[in-house]
Amino acid sequence: MFKKTSGSRGFTLLEVMVALAVLAIALTAVVKNQGDAADALGEARLRLRAAWLAQDKMAELQTSGIESEALPEGEFEKEDAGFRWKAFVSVPPGFPMVEKVAVRVFWGLEDSERYVELVGFH
């Protein structure tokens, strides 16, 4: 019924199916990479926000004063409600006149909690 002549051009059905399979595999990899990039961007935003909150809390503690006996901690409000903070005060060995103040800002669930720590000396 159909004769293939030596001068005919075009692709066979098998060639088209193989090309589509290769294209589907490549597009799957591209879509996965885009999802991974979006996850990494979200994590970077959280880390950056936590770092800003830690800087803000450190400045607040330095201006209001912090007592070694009362180690404060708390949660942020409003748009930062998913973050909580805790301050640590210690005296470095050999430097009794210096206080090391560390502020940690935590986020995430307990089983996958992350934090950013900012350290200063007072």
Secondary structure by P-SEA (a helix, b strand, c coil): cccccccbbbbcaaaaaaaaaaaaaaaaaaaaaaaaaaaaaaaaaaaaaaaaaaaaaaaaaaaaccccccbbbbbbccccccccbbbbbbbccccccbbbbbbbbbbcccccccbbbbbbcc
